[in-house]
Amino acid sequence: MTSQPVSPKSISLKCGRESGFTLIEVMVALAILAVVAVAASRASSAYLSSVDILRTRTLAHFIAQNAAADLRIQETWLTANRTQTVNAQGRDWQIEMTVGDAITPALKEVNIAVSPIIDGQTRTSVTDITVMLSNAEQDTGSLDLSGLSTGNSGQAGSGL
């Protein structure tokens, strides 16, 4: 039995029949996976950022509502603007109360703005509410609305 010499042509035919991925195919697949991973990372980061912003706004709104409730409960009449710092939910917050006049002297309009304090610096206001407070010691009076026109006077009860 004599062995026949193997020709280079038969070797190349055997290599062509082998199944598998070439280096270029693997690199293209890895590049596609990298692009998808970066996009998913950015989307996840944006989602987490928006969740943190909504959480901060919600907490600030609760703090503003608590400050408004405190003003209603207190017996003192708020006459000047006031700024105070509170710690709630493990964070520091600055509450600014701005007093304005209302339609009668017995009422005050108070705007309550809440800002987070981060690293000792007060950030911009993330929420504000406006409340009307009445002074129990003053007569609130009555409003004369008879001079106001509704635009359809004389048509009441006329039917359709």
BAVO-928692 format. One line per field, with one value per residue: y, x, z of N, C-alpha, C, O, CB in turn; residue number from 1. Coordinates in steps of 0.001 Angstrom, whole numbers, plus 500000, padded with zeros to 6 digits. Glycine has a CB too. Layout:
// BAVO-928692
n.py	[Y|...];
n.px	[X|...];
n.pz	[Z|...];
ca.py	[Y|...];
ca.px	[X|...];
ca.pz	[Z|...];
c.py	[Y|...];
c.px	[X|...];
c.pz	[Z|...];
o.py	[Y|...];
o.px	[X|...];
o.pz	[Z|...];
cb.py	[Y|...];
cb.px	[X|...];
cb.pz	[Z|...];
n	[NUM|...];
//
This chain:
// BAVO-928692
n.py	[498842|501922|505291|508043|511128|514163|516693|520297|521370|519640|520007|522650|522363|520848|522640|524588|523377|523264|524232|527286|530468|533312|535466|538118|538073|537506|539803|541813|541054|541453|544217|545124|544217|545814|548400|548138|547660|550104|551839|550780|551262|554080|554616|553444|555036|557541|556954|556376|558870|560469|559297|559976|562765|563049|561943|563787|566104|565260|564841|567472|568754|567589|568646|571368|571353|570520|572736|574676|573638|573894|576701|577241|576029|577374|580042|582539|585445|585655|588103|588969|588074|584829|582594|579293|576389|572936|569467|566695|563416|562553|564532|567919|570885|574013|576354|578890|581476|583702|586590|588035|590564|590130|590109|591184|592794|590886|588580|586798|586152|583540|582423|579452|578235|575537|574343|572075|571398|570826|569554|571727|573873|575830|574801|575466|576269|573547|573103|574935|576322|578095|579563|580678|582510|583138|585656|585032|586838|589154|590760|589190|590291|590946|590160|592149|591037|591789|593624|592388|591135|588376|587821|586408|587396|587581|585514|583334|580511|580596|578483|576044];
n.px	[500814|500677|501035|499284|500324|499242|497480|497695|495339|493275|493357|492493|489863|488789|488989|487204|484800|484381|482375|481488|482234|483699|486446|485824|483009|482459|483536|481875|479428|480034|480434|477855|476510|477828|476956|474211|474338|475368|473276|471185|472232|472256|469505|468606|469940|468740|466123|466426|467296|465028|463220|464390|464134|461323|460778|462053|460526|458006|458462|459153|456730|455091|456352|455845|453050|452852|454015|452106|449924|450920|450970|448242|447427|448810|448486|449437|449683|450879|452971|455208|457692|459172|461866|462895|464694|464372|464596|463732|462758|465398|466754|467852|465919|464879|462495|460631|458545|456367|454627|451609|449152|445605|442186|440765|441569|441602|442505|445348|447624|449759|452687|454368|457465|459602|462866|465510|468374|471566|474681|475185|474386|471713|469396|467496|464000|461777|459122|456097|453449|450374|448600|445634|445233|443329|442670|441651|440991|440184|437477|436201|434533|432229|431710|430476|428811|426865|427111|428397|428264|426759|426476|424380|422070|418643|417960|417745|415956|414467|414368|415158];
n.pz	[500000|498996|499754|498582|497319|498848|497412|497207|496325|497124|499849|500152|499338|501380|503517|502735|503109|505807|508568|510264|511851|510391|511214|510649|510568|513257|514465|513401|514524|517245|517215|516622|518923|520813|520114|520640|523402|524356|523634|525187|527712|527784|527586|529944|531815|531313|532063|534821|535672|535152|536913|539354|539245|539256|541756|543438|542872|543774|546536|547225|546717|548680|550930|550565|550804|553469|554734|554096|555492|558089|558285|558250|560611|562622|564973|564484|562370|559215|558120|556796|554329|554465|555042|555399|556537|556202|557154|555485|554681|554589|553246|552755|552579|551252|552146|550821|551646|550294|550854|549816|549022|549213|548026|550157|553291|555257|554207|553056|550455|549984|548606|548316|547858|547134|547407|546699|548753|547912|548555|550234|548702|547561|545258|542221|542476|542731|543000|543554|545453|545860|548444|550117|552985|555904|558327|561431|563373|562152|560461|557716|555907|553214|549817|547213|544653|542935|540906|538871|535590|534027|531401|530290|531352|532170|530582|532068|532923|530625|528985|526401];
ca.py	[500000|503146|506478|509000|512469|515050|517915|521497|521623|518852|520622|523843|521938|520415|523841|525295|522685|523383|525254|528143|531899|533925|536517|539342|537897|537633|541205|542570|540720|542142|545652|545327|544065|546983|549523|547870|547829|551544|552410|550336|551970|555469|554602|553152|556229|558567|556518|556575|560310|560991|558796|560792|564099|562932|561715|565068|566995|564765|565163|568926|569119|567204|569611|572614|571151|570517|574124|575349|573153|574534|578092|577252|575592|578373|581150|583816|585975|585847|589455|589226|586904|584002|581496|578344|575154|571744|568191|565732|562260|562448|565609|569284|571654|575410|576772|580345|581895|585081|587061|589043|591006|589511|591050|591857|592817|589717|587451|586928|585156|583100|581520|578611|577611|574580|574059|571149|571868|569750|569926|573050|574886|575798|574678|576196|575762|572446|573184|576027|576344|579343|579337|581858|582373|584150|586060|584778|587985|590236|590489|588947|591123|590229|590702|592509|590529|592130|594432|591569|590663|587005|587734|585811|587818|587642|584282|582224|579938|580774|577189|575918];
ca.px	[500000|501445|500212|499282|500615|498079|497694|497179|493972|492359|493344|491648|488472|488375|488830|486017|483604|484231|481397|481919|482200|484996|486817|485081|481626|482452|483782|480659|478438|480435|480192|476407|476197|478340|476046|472976|474626|475481|471924|470442|472793|471767|468072|468495|470387|467697|464985|466755|467340|463657|462624|464928|463524|459937|460806|462389|459360|456941|458833|459065|455309|454632|456903|455088|451726|453025|454241|450805|449120|451462|450506|446815|447273|449381|447617|450051|449344|452108|452948|456418|458262|459931|462648|463316|465312|463866|465147|462648|463105|466848|467294|467622|465076|464650|461119|460471|457145|456225|453297|451015|447818|444469|441108|440358|442676|441538|443100|446711|448032|451113|453302|455357|458378|460489|464082|466414|469719|472490|476065|475190|473935|470289|469123|466300|462745|461216|457663|455545|451997|449840|447475|444974|445073|442453|442963|440430|440690|439636|436233|436507|433657|431500|431927|429257|428938|425664|427468|429020|427338|427056|426401|423127|421019|417334|417693|417617|414621|413730|414284|415935];
ca.pz	[500000|498860|500024|497492|497826|499001|496640|497885|495872|497950|501185|500101|499240|502706|504346|502284|503570|507253|508940|511359|511581|510117|512164|510292|511014|514719|514815|513066|515549|518478|517030|516753|520345|521533|519838|521379|524826|524621|523546|526368|528863|527748|527894|531371|532534|531171|532869|536232|535912|535214|538150|540441|539144|539714|543205|544059|542753|544643|547914|547392|546780|550016|551883|550384|551392|554920|555153|554009|556618|559293|558315|558603|561997|563528|565359|564098|561051|558446|557550|556009|553659|555388|554468|556425|556062|556881|556724|555309|553855|554477|552414|553218|551673|551604|551892|550739|551692|549844|551228|548943|549425|548534|547727|551389|554256|556129|553494|552531|549468|550316|547640|548994|546889|547792|546639|547384|549084|547567|548860|550845|547745|547252|543819|541801|543018|541947|543082|544351|545565|546388|549345|550671|554427|556485|559690|562191|564229|561340|559743|556304|555095|552173|548485|546499|543290|542172|539748|537827|534566|533609|529947|529844|532274|531545|529850|532998|532982|529376|528300|525169];
c.py	[501237|504327|507444|510379|513332|516336|519113|521796|520861|519400|521837|523471|521493|521630|524583|524640|522811|524486|526022|529592|532401|535018|537791|539228|538059|539088|542074|542305|541422|543645|545967|545215|545267|548191|549349|548086|549306|552198|552021|551045|553408|555538|554348|554358|557336|558216|556768|558053|560884|560504|559632|562194|564059|562714|563016|566017|566564|565093|566659|569374|568743|568207|570937|572487|571128|571930|574908|574917|573767|575978|578169|576911|576664|579495|582494|584155|586276|587203|589744|587929|586134|582910|580586|577101|573999|570522|567208|564647|562163|563504|566945|570049|573088|575778|578295|580664|583377|585510|588140|589415|590291|590555|591736|591849|591595|588476|587792|585807|584811|582104|580773|577903|576730|574246|573041|571821|570681|570258|571350|574172|574716|575785|575486|575505|574662|572402|574432|575925|577697|579016|580679|581594|583477|584419|585939|585977|589136|589799|590316|589764|590273|590914|590989|592113|590920|592934|593639|591059|589262|586830|587111|586176|587949|586385|583100|581761|580081|579473|577192|576023];
c.px	[500869|500525|500349|499579|499346|498381|497120|495738|492973|492290|492420|490183|487952|488137|487567|484743|483395|483241|481920|481869|483604|485232|486031|483634|481510|482640|482564|479582|478763|480206|478705|475993|476677|477433|474745|473194|474733|474105|471094|470937|472301|470287|467843|468888|469342|466482|465248|466809|465932|462941|463107|464317|462083|459863|461093|461200|458225|457234|458714|457610|454715|455110|456163|453696|451799|453239|452933|449904|449602|450995|449035|446598|447749|448390|448175|449702|450645|452053|454152|456890|459125|460651|463070|463892|464756|464599|463990|463101|464610|467499|467027|466873|464994|463230|461084|458988|457081|454783|452848|449631|446760|443374|440552|441535|442692|442131|444516|446946|449486|451569|454410|456175|459364|461645|464924|467754|470651|473906|476149|474715|472440|470111|467876|465055|462194|459697|457277|454027|451591|448616|446909|444748|444168|442882|441669|440031|440066|438352|436573|435621|432899|431762|430583|429440|427751|425986|428086|427970|427740|426951|425119|421998|419711|416990|417523|416172|413843|413608|415081|415044];
c.pz	[500000|499108|498883|498061|497835|498268|497409|497492|496733|499369|501187|499973|500596|503610|503968|502790|505067|507570|510148|510930|511309|511151|511884|510752|512528|515127|514498|514120|516867|518378|517178|518217|521159|521336|520615|522878|525196|524593|524765|527621|528919|528101|529379|532210|532472|532019|534349|536586|536027|536468|539332|540428|539652|541219|543939|544010|543676|546098|548176|547492|548140|551058|551781|550995|552919|555451|555112|555162|557926|559404|558720|560074|562974|563790|564897|562662|560329|557750|556666|555359|554645|554607|555606|555769|556882|556343|556663|554348|553606|553616|553088|552144|552167|551192|551912|550687|551359|550079|550260|549445|548604|548369|548966|552345|555173|555472|553059|551529|549759|549256|548369|547924|547647|546854|547394|547668|548866|547757|549405|549940|547485|545743|543472|542356|542117|542035|543849|544329|546131|547224|549787|552152|554935|557913|560475|563040|563454|560677|558263|555391|554097|550849|547838|545043|542417|540920|538618|536861|534152|532113|529442|530802|531515|530777|530782|533032|531691|528594|527014|524030];
o.py	[501503|504325|507617|510731|513235|516975|518960|522414|521398|519267|522028|524208|521738|521642|525161|525298|522488|525542|525493|529909|531958|535430|538472|540195|538680|539560|542988|543233|541931|544277|546969|546031|545689|548928|550311|548639|549714|553030|552855|551391|553903|556429|554972|554663|558000|559098|557309|558444|561702|561238|559961|562748|564944|563247|563317|566671|567402|565569|567070|570275|569500|568575|571567|573421|571654|572285|575721|575743|574122|576437|579073|577444|576842|579842|583492|583272|587087|587432|590677|586833|586714|582369|581047|576803|574076|570534|566926|564922|561739|563389|567082|569895|573339|575550|578917|580192|584206|584890|589047|588667|589902|591749|592784|590993|591311|587432|588939|584669|585692|581077|581391|577076|577132|573915|573132|572692|569660|571279|572091|575321|573612|576658|576116|574313|574815|571732|574923|575508|578361|578298|581685|580586|584611|583540|586659|586123|590021|588623|591201|589916|589044|592120|590173|592786|590445|592923|594164|590603|588985|585771|587267|585382|588375|586206|581996|582581|579724|579383|578222|575943];
o.px	[501662|499364|501423|499130|498501|499410|496167|495001|491910|491258|491648|489328|486791|487182|486919|483707|482312|483248|482688|481510|484571|484317|485617|483082|480567|481968|482254|478901|477862|479823|478341|475209|475998|477169|474232|472326|474237|473802|470375|470142|471963|469867|466978|468235|469086|465878|464394|466409|465669|462129|462319|464016|461669|458972|460454|460895|457561|456356|458228|457292|453917|454361|455880|453216|450911|452705|452675|449199|448790|450660|448639|445689|447155|447571|447455|449457|451437|451199|454115|456530|459731|460120|463543|463617|464680|465144|463349|463744|465040|468679|466100|467143|465035|462814|461462|458265|457667|453843|453610|449013|446990|443613|439919|442413|443713|442248|444826|446522|450345|450928|455289|455654|459897|461449|465042|468203|470542|474286|477075|474648|471962|470620|467276|465069|462144|459051|458034|453415|452381|447716|447617|444151|444227|443386|440705|438860|439466|438159|437165|435930|432933|432005|429663|430147|427630|425208|428277|426905|428922|427310|424792|421088|419685|415845|417196|415264|412665|412828|415611|415492];
o.pz	[500903|498699|498307|499152|496946|498487|498174|498261|497043|500028|502127|500464|500925|504385|504840|502885|505555|506938|510952|509796|511929|511864|512822|511276|513019|516044|515262|514557|517534|519362|517794|518701|522095|522286|521186|523553|526246|525449|525314|528495|529994|528838|529994|533208|533476|532630|535052|537683|536909|537031|540218|541485|540401|541881|544946|545007|544286|546817|549230|548267|548694|551963|552800|551638|553590|556502|555999|555742|558780|560496|559456|560710|564038|562939|564915|561841|560808|556894|555864|555790|555546|553637|556645|554607|558108|555240|557674|553335|552533|553284|553887|550953|553372|550057|552904|549810|552055|549580|549925|550204|547459|548553|548842|552234|555800|556113|552736|551731|549779|549034|548971|547175|548681|545685|548616|546923|549546|547184|549077|550376|547224|545039|544343|542661|540896|541229|544686|543345|546802|546787|549823|552531|554460|558611|560213|563392|564064|560370|557645|554209|554141|550794|547906|544292|541287|539966|537521|537277|533948|531599|528265|531039|530360|530362|530346|533161|531648|527646|526596|522886];
cb.py	[499989|503240|507156|508986|513140|515328|517799|522706|521230|517385|521034|524742|520808|519477|524767|525367|521236|523661|524617|527771|532667|534501|536800|539599|536520|536758|541734|542187|539195|541862|546116|544300|542784|547316|549635|546426|547101|552218|551942|548817|551943|556090|553532|551952|556730|558723|555031|555912|561018|560575|557301|560881|564612|561789|560651|565703|567030|563255|564688|569646|568425|565791|569821|572975|569846|569623|574802|575046|571616|574479|578758|576263|574292|578944|581160|583764|587256|584699|590477|589832|587320|583391|582024|577971|575219|571597|567687|566424|562330|561131|565583|569992|571029|576352|576165|580933|581606|585235|587595|588536|592530|588270|590337|591171|594074|589448|587063|586885|585682|582464|582296|577576|578693|573289|575360|569875|572425|569250|569792|573360|574788|577007|573182|576293|576903|571123|571922|577415|575173|580347|578492|582174|582412|583705|587516|583558|588462|590691|591644|587475|592207|590172|589731|594040|589023|592910|595502|590391|591616|586036|586958|584281|589155|588817|584005|582624|580567|581826|576832|574634];
cb.px	[499068|502107|500610|497927|501714|497748|497040|498057|493811|492793|494782|492059|488325|489436|490047|485996|483675|485589|480005|483331|481569|485061|488327|485138|481101|483557|485017|480137|478375|481908|480701|475627|476829|479763|475752|472484|475920|476414|471219|470565|474320|472003|467349|469364|471713|467283|464689|468087|468109|462865|462971|466459|463564|459235|461863|463602|458863|456763|460261|459760|454521|455126|458410|454980|451108|454204|455302|450123|449174|452994|450710|446043|448041|450681|447423|451581|448439|452305|452885|457544|459092|459009|463897|462137|466873|462326|466287|461359|462367|467198|466675|468957|463664|465699|460127|461212|456505|456622|453286|450942|447676|443944|439996|439110|442595|440102|442245|447777|447846|451171|453855|454671|459137|459717|464899|466624|469810|472266|476941|476545|474735|469550|468941|466226|461717|461795|457066|456020|451472|449491|447904|443618|446440|440972|443550|440610|441948|440644|435180|436357|434455|429976|432759|428936|429083|424700|428405|429792|427316|426129|427553|423264|421386|417261|418806|418097|413858|414405|412834|416700];
cb.pz	[501173|497464|501352|496732|496971|500511|495226|497565|494394|497976|501620|498939|498219|503324|504206|500776|503194|507931|509247|511825|512755|508662|512098|508760|510591|515348|514064|511644|515760|518790|515645|515893|520889|521070|518317|521111|525198|523589|522254|526540|528814|526359|527055|531740|531961|529692|532627|536566|534789|533965|538362|540335|537679|538990|543573|543364|541304|544468|548210|546224|545643|550373|551636|548885|550874|555314|554254|552656|556702|559287|556942|557722|562231|562952|566868|564275|561154|557410|558657|556900|552413|556471|553672|557348|556165|556688|557689|554789|552527|553947|550989|553570|551559|550919|552950|549492|553091|548338|552677|547490|549269|549324|547013|552032|555096|556530|552274|553683|547989|551746|546381|549966|546040|548201|546378|546542|550574|546106|547608|551312|546414|547884|543406|540252|543172|542413|543757|543816|546463|545243|550572|549928|555147|556434|559756|563075|564918|560287|559956|555977|554372|552481|547617|546638|543310|543043|540157|538442|533341|534295|529433|529732|532965|530634|528868|534408|534085|528518|528006|525103];
n	[1|2|3|4|5|6|7|8|9|10|11|12|13|14|15|16|17|18|19|20|21|22|23|24|25|26|27|28|29|30|31|32|33|34|35|36|37|38|39|40|41|42|43|44|45|46|47|48|49|50|51|52|53|54|55|56|57|58|59|60|61|62|63|64|65|66|67|68|69|70|71|72|73|74|75|76|77|78|79|80|81|82|83|84|85|86|87|88|89|90|91|92|93|94|95|96|97|98|99|100|101|102|103|104|105|106|107|108|109|110|111|112|113|114|115|116|117|118|119|120|121|122|123|124|125|126|127|128|129|130|131|132|133|134|135|136|137|138|139|140|141|142|143|144|145|146|147|148|149|150|151|152|153|154|155|156|157|158|159|160];
//
